[in-house]
Amino acid sequence: MSTFTTQDGTEIYYKDWGSGKPVLFSHGWPLDADMWEYQMEYLSSRGYRTIAFDRRGFGRSDQPWTGYDYDTFADDIAQLINHLDLREVTLVGFSMGGGDVSRYIARHGSERVAGLVLLGAVTPLFGQKPDFPQGVEKSVFDGIKSGLLKDRAQFIADFAAPFYGTNQGQKVSDGVLTQTLNVALLASLKGTVDCVTAFSETDFRPDMGKIDVPTLVIHGDGDQIVPFETTGKQAAAQIKGAELKVYAGAPHGFAVTHAQALNEDLLAFLNR
């Protein structure tokens, strides 16, 4: 397997397909790099080099007890970019992964970055704060954590319905549901729980003003997990010059339900 070791000794798995200008993908919770296989195959078959990694604690990467915070996630990405000496890379982040690619730019700059794509992302702020009452209430995230600690497998199996919108008429195969559960259960329980705290409490509003590369924001207005009005819509407004695409009726897991539209939009953005 392809891996690199971070400064704190954590071994991170990544896959590296094709050749050409690089595109680096950061996955959502509680998934891993495998969520990107159709986007990677599509783009690498069209002349791009695609790289996706398993966040620390997830998939085939190490499961440290600590380090599940966005500064560390951004530093892990920086070390992967340096390890592969990526230049003119387009960063693509889904859901919680939108936070770490945004934090990477805010923390490490955009010298090596050609563009940014935020897909159903938790930026600029997911959870409720005193000056952001429209955010998701803390009790929701407390419920997620208690559900994981009680019966993680069943919680994630049940989570798939709002994630993919099958409770609102979207269709995904039994195979997708099985793969989703299998991938999620590879993760560390500690990392899975700690990441709920990270993505619900981290405030990316200061990061939005530091993004100085062409940016594409895609969000489904049927997202039951990361509400469009308080996240994707706000991110597009706060990032200078960002382009916003709204997928009508699309759920959070639109990389599956709207895979062809997403692939074509990613290719168009890369070819701009």
C-alpha positions as CSV (number, residue, x, y, z in Angstrom):
1,M,0.0,0.0,0.0
2,S,1.0,3.6,-0.6
3,T,1.5,5.4,2.7
4,F,3.5,8.2,4.3
5,T,4.2,9.0,7.9
6,T,3.2,12.3,9.5
7,Q,5.3,14.3,11.9
8,D,3.6,12.8,14.9
9,G,4.2,9.3,13.6
10,T,0.8,8.5,12.1
11,E,0.8,6.4,8.9
12,I,-1.6,7.7,6.3
13,Y,-2.8,5.6,3.4
14,Y,-3.4,7.2,0.0
15,K,-4.1,6.1,-3.6
16,D,-2.5,7.9,-6.6
17,W,-4.0,7.3,-10.0
18,G,-3.1,8.5,-13.5
19,S,-0.9,11.4,-14.6
20,G,-1.3,15.1,-15.4
21,K,-2.4,18.0,-13.3
22,P,-3.1,16.7,-9.7
23,V,-6.5,16.6,-8.0
24,L,-6.5,15.8,-4.3
25,F,-9.7,14.5,-2.6
26,S,-10.6,14.7,1.0
27,H,-13.4,12.4,2.1
28,G,-16.4,12.8,4.3
29,W,-17.4,11.3,7.6
30,P,-17.3,8.4,8.4
31,L,-16.0,7.2,5.0
32,D,-12.5,6.9,3.4
33,A,-10.8,7.4,0.1
34,D,-12.9,4.7,-1.6
35,M,-15.9,7.2,-1.7
36,W,-14.0,8.9,-4.5
37,E,-13.4,5.9,-6.8
38,Y,-15.8,7.0,-9.6
39,Q,-14.6,10.6,-9.6
40,M,-11.0,9.4,-9.6
41,E,-11.5,6.9,-12.5
42,Y,-13.5,9.5,-14.5
43,L,-10.9,12.3,-14.1
44,S,-7.8,10.0,-14.4
45,S,-9.2,8.6,-17.6
46,R,-9.4,12.1,-19.0
47,G,-5.8,13.2,-18.3
48,Y,-5.7,14.1,-14.6
49,R,-3.7,12.7,-11.7
50,T,-6.0,11.9,-8.8
51,I,-5.0,11.3,-5.2
52,A,-7.2,10.4,-2.3
53,F,-6.2,9.6,1.2
54,D,-7.8,8.0,4.3
55,R,-8.0,10.6,7.1
56,R,-6.2,9.6,10.2
57,G,-8.3,7.2,12.2
58,F,-10.3,6.1,9.1
59,G,-9.9,3.4,6.4
60,R,-6.4,2.0,6.1
61,S,-4.6,4.8,8.0
62,D,-3.4,4.5,11.5
63,Q,-5.8,5.0,14.4
64,P,-4.0,7.3,16.9
65,W,-5.8,8.2,20.1
66,T,-5.5,11.9,19.5
67,G,-5.1,14.4,16.7
68,Y,-8.8,14.6,15.5
69,D,-8.8,18.4,15.0
70,Y,-8.7,20.5,11.9
71,D,-5.3,22.0,12.4
72,T,-3.9,18.5,12.5
73,F,-6.0,17.4,9.5
74,A,-4.7,20.4,7.5
75,D,-1.2,19.6,8.5
76,D,-1.6,16.0,7.3
77,I,-2.7,17.3,3.9
78,A,0.3,19.6,3.8
79,Q,2.6,16.7,4.5
80,L,1.0,14.6,1.8
81,I,1.3,17.4,-0.7
82,N,4.9,17.8,0.2
83,H,5.5,14.1,0.2
84,L,4.2,13.9,-3.4
85,D,5.6,17.3,-4.3
86,L,2.2,18.3,-5.8
87,R,2.0,21.7,-7.5
88,E,-1.0,23.4,-9.2
89,V,-3.2,20.9,-7.2
90,T,-6.9,21.3,-7.1
91,L,-8.3,20.4,-3.7
92,V,-11.7,18.7,-3.4
93,G,-13.4,18.3,-0.1
94,F,-16.7,16.6,0.7
95,S,-18.6,17.3,3.9
96,M,-16.1,17.4,6.8
97,G,-13.4,17.1,4.1
98,G,-14.4,20.6,3.0
99,G,-13.1,21.9,6.3
100,D,-9.7,20.4,6.1
101,V,-8.9,21.6,2.6
102,S,-10.2,25.1,3.5
103,R,-8.1,25.0,6.7
104,Y,-5.1,23.9,4.6
105,I,-5.2,27.0,2.5
106,A,-5.8,29.2,5.5
107,R,-2.9,27.6,7.4
108,H,-0.4,26.8,4.7
109,G,-1.3,29.2,1.9
110,S,-2.2,28.6,-1.8
111,E,1.3,28.5,-3.4
112,R,0.7,24.9,-4.5
113,V,-3.0,25.2,-5.1
114,A,-4.8,25.9,-8.4
115,G,-8.3,25.6,-7.2
116,L,-10.8,24.5,-4.5
117,V,-14.0,22.5,-4.7
118,L,-16.4,22.3,-1.7
119,L,-19.0,19.6,-2.0
120,G,-21.8,19.4,0.6
121,A,-19.2,20.9,2.9
122,V,-19.5,21.9,6.6
123,T,-17.9,25.3,5.9
124,P,-18.1,28.0,7.0
125,L,-19.9,26.7,10.2
126,F,-22.0,23.6,10.8
127,G,-23.0,23.8,14.5
128,Q,-24.9,26.5,16.4
129,K,-23.0,29.3,18.1
130,P,-24.2,32.4,20.0
131,D,-23.5,34.5,16.9
132,F,-24.8,31.8,14.5
133,P,-28.1,30.6,15.9
134,Q,-29.2,29.1,12.6
135,G,-26.5,26.4,12.9
136,V,-27.5,22.8,13.8
137,E,-28.2,22.5,17.6
138,K,-25.6,20.8,19.8
139,S,-28.1,18.2,20.9
140,V,-28.1,16.8,17.4
141,F,-24.4,16.1,17.6
142,D,-24.6,14.8,21.2
143,G,-27.2,12.3,19.9
144,I,-24.9,11.2,17.1
145,K,-22.1,10.6,19.6
146,S,-24.3,8.7,22.0
147,G,-25.7,6.6,19.1
148,L,-22.2,5.7,18.0
149,L,-21.1,4.7,21.4
150,K,-24.1,2.5,22.0
151,D,-24.3,0.7,18.6
152,R,-22.1,2.2,15.9
153,A,-22.9,-0.4,13.3
154,Q,-26.7,0.1,13.5
155,F,-26.4,3.9,13.9
156,I,-24.4,4.1,10.6
157,A,-26.7,1.7,8.9
158,D,-29.7,3.9,9.8
159,F,-27.7,7.1,9.0
160,A,-27.6,6.0,5.3
161,A,-31.2,6.9,4.7
162,P,-30.9,10.6,5.3
163,F,-27.4,10.6,3.9
164,Y,-28.5,9.3,0.5
165,G,-32.0,10.6,0.7
166,T,-33.6,7.2,0.4
167,N,-36.2,8.4,2.9
168,Q,-37.2,11.1,0.3
169,G,-37.3,9.1,-2.8
170,Q,-33.6,8.8,-3.9
171,K,-32.5,5.4,-5.1
172,V,-29.2,3.7,-4.3
173,S,-28.3,0.0,-4.6
174,D,-28.1,-2.5,-1.8
175,G,-24.4,-2.8,-2.8
176,V,-23.8,0.9,-2.1
177,L,-25.4,0.6,1.3
178,T,-23.3,-2.4,2.1
179,Q,-20.1,-0.7,0.9
180,T,-20.9,2.4,2.9
181,L,-21.3,0.4,6.1
182,N,-18.2,-1.7,5.5
183,V,-16.1,1.4,4.8
184,A,-17.4,3.3,7.9
185,L,-16.8,0.3,10.2
186,L,-13.1,0.3,9.2
187,A,-12.7,3.5,11.2
188,S,-11.6,4.0,14.7
189,L,-14.5,4.4,17.1
190,K,-12.6,7.1,18.9
191,G,-11.8,8.9,15.7
192,T,-15.4,8.6,14.5
193,V,-16.7,10.2,17.7
194,D,-14.0,12.8,18.0
195,C,-14.6,14.0,14.4
196,V,-18.2,14.8,15.3
197,T,-16.9,17.3,17.8
198,A,-14.4,18.6,15.3
199,F,-16.8,19.2,12.4
200,S,-19.7,20.5,14.6
201,E,-17.7,23.0,16.6
202,T,-14.9,24.3,14.3
203,D,-15.6,27.8,13.0
204,F,-14.2,28.2,9.4
205,R,-15.6,31.7,8.9
206,P,-12.1,33.3,9.3
207,D,-10.7,30.7,6.8
208,M,-13.2,31.7,4.1
209,G,-11.5,35.2,3.7
210,K,-8.1,33.6,3.2
211,I,-9.2,31.5,0.2
212,D,-7.6,33.2,-2.8
213,V,-8.0,30.6,-5.5
214,P,-10.8,29.8,-8.0
215,T,-13.5,28.0,-6.0
216,L,-16.5,25.9,-6.9
217,V,-19.2,25.2,-4.3
218,I,-21.7,22.4,-5.0
219,H,-24.5,21.5,-2.6
220,G,-27.8,19.7,-2.8
221,D,-30.8,21.7,-1.6
222,G,-32.3,18.4,-0.4
223,D,-29.3,17.8,2.0
224,Q,-30.7,16.5,5.3
225,I,-27.3,16.3,7.0
226,V,-25.5,19.5,6.2
227,P,-28.2,22.1,5.5
228,F,-27.5,24.1,2.3
229,E,-28.8,27.5,3.5
230,T,-26.5,27.7,6.5
231,T,-23.4,26.1,4.9
232,G,-22.8,25.9,1.2
233,K,-24.8,29.0,0.4
234,Q,-22.9,30.9,3.1
235,A,-19.5,29.6,1.9
236,A,-20.1,30.7,-1.6
237,A,-21.0,34.1,-0.4
238,Q,-18.0,34.5,1.8
239,I,-15.3,33.2,-0.6
240,K,-14.3,35.9,-3.0
241,G,-15.4,35.0,-6.6
242,A,-16.8,31.5,-5.7
243,E,-19.1,29.8,-8.2
244,L,-22.1,28.1,-6.7
245,K,-24.0,25.1,-8.2
246,V,-27.1,23.9,-6.5
247,Y,-28.3,20.4,-7.3
248,A,-32.0,20.5,-7.1
249,G,-33.4,17.9,-4.6
250,A,-30.0,16.3,-4.2
251,P,-29.1,14.6,-0.8
252,H,-25.9,14.9,1.1
253,G,-24.5,11.8,-0.6
254,F,-24.8,13.3,-4.1
255,A,-21.4,11.9,-5.1
256,V,-23.3,8.7,-5.5
257,T,-26.8,9.8,-6.5
258,H,-25.7,12.5,-8.9
259,A,-22.3,11.0,-9.8
260,Q,-22.5,11.8,-13.5
261,A,-23.4,15.5,-13.0
262,L,-20.6,15.8,-10.4
263,N,-18.0,14.2,-12.6
264,E,-18.9,16.5,-15.5
265,D,-18.9,19.6,-13.3
266,L,-15.5,18.7,-11.8
267,L,-14.1,18.2,-15.3
268,A,-15.5,21.5,-16.5
269,F,-14.0,23.3,-13.5
270,L,-10.6,21.6,-14.0
271,N,-10.7,22.5,-17.8
272,R,-11.7,26.1,-17.2
